[in-house]
Amino acid sequence: MLIKFARLSFRVIIAAALLWAVISIPLPFRDEQAILLLRVPIAVFIFIVYLGKTLYDTFFYPRKP
């Protein structure tokens, strides 16, 4: 059970790092306000979906160490 939580926490850290990278990397567009209005919600949505998939896989599918 401890291994499941270790893998889960590692995947959460990876997802948070990817979210930070997507939000902080500058894009070469002139209209930054329009891009921020789209980029941040899309990145957060992908982050939440990835965490949901990770939680579902962790608790409902057995893995062999």
TORMARPA-110824 format. One line per field, with one value per residue (C-alpha): x, y, z; residue in one letter; residue number from 1. Coordinates in nm, 3 decimals. Layout:
residues N
X: X; ...
Y: Y; ...
Z: Z; ...
res: a; ...
n: NUM; ...
This chain:
residues 65
X: 0.000; 0.289; 0.430; 0.100; 0.111; 0.476; 0.398; 0.092; 0.289; 0.561; 0.302; 0.140; 0.479; 0.534; 0.188; 0.251; 0.586; 0.423; 0.149; 0.408; 0.605; 0.300; 0.187; 0.527; 0.684; 0.635; 0.467; 0.557; 0.219; 0.138; -0.192; -0.092; -0.426; -0.614; -0.353; -0.363; -0.740; -0.708; -0.380; -0.430; -0.778; -0.673; -0.357; -0.550; -0.814; -0.545; -0.382; -0.709; -0.788; -0.437; -0.466; -0.806; -0.667; -0.370; -0.591; -0.820; -0.528; -0.363; -0.663; -0.848; -0.579; -0.334; 0.034; 0.312; 0.628
Y: 0.000; 0.234; 0.175; 0.285; 0.614; 0.668; 0.620; 0.842; 1.122; 1.093; 1.126; 1.423; 1.595; 1.526; 1.664; 1.978; 2.031; 1.998; 2.241; 2.494; 2.453; 2.500; 2.810; 2.977; 2.925; 3.242; 3.214; 3.439; 3.609; 3.976; 3.952; 3.799; 3.862; 3.643; 3.368; 3.376; 3.351; 3.028; 2.874; 2.872; 2.710; 2.450; 2.367; 2.337; 2.117; 1.883; 1.877; 1.780; 1.512; 1.366; 1.357; 1.187; 0.924; 0.871; 0.828; 0.589; 0.381; 0.377; 0.255; 0.032; -0.147; -0.378; -0.337; -0.579; -0.425
Z: 0.000; 0.075; -0.272; -0.426; -0.239; -0.329; -0.698; -0.666; -0.502; -0.767; -1.044; -0.871; -0.857; -1.227; -1.311; -1.105; -1.277; -1.619; -1.518; -1.400; -1.724; -1.946; -1.760; -1.723; -2.068; -2.271; -2.609; -2.904; -2.946; -2.941; -2.754; -2.420; -2.249; -2.496; -2.466; -2.085; -2.092; -2.288; -2.175; -1.799; -1.794; -2.051; -1.854; -1.527; -1.693; -1.828; -1.482; -1.311; -1.570; -1.536; -1.156; -1.182; -1.416; -1.186; -0.881; -1.065; -1.193; -0.851; -0.654; -0.900; -1.101; -0.927; -1.014; -0.956; -0.801
res: m; l; i; k; f; a; r; l; s; f; r; v; i; i; a; a; a; l; l; w; a; v; i; s; i; p; l; p; f; r; d; e; q; a; i; l; l; l; r; v; p; i; a; v; f; i; f; i; v; y; l; g; k; t; l; y; d; t; f; f; y; p; r; k; p
n: 1; 2; 3; 4; 5; 6; 7; 8; 9; 10; 11; 12; 13; 14; 15; 16; 17; 18; 19; 20; 21; 22; 23; 24; 25; 26; 27; 28; 29; 30; 31; 32; 33; 34; 35; 36; 37; 38; 39; 40; 41; 42; 43; 44; 45; 46; 47; 48; 49; 50; 51; 52; 53; 54; 55; 56; 57; 58; 59; 60; 61; 62; 63; 64; 65
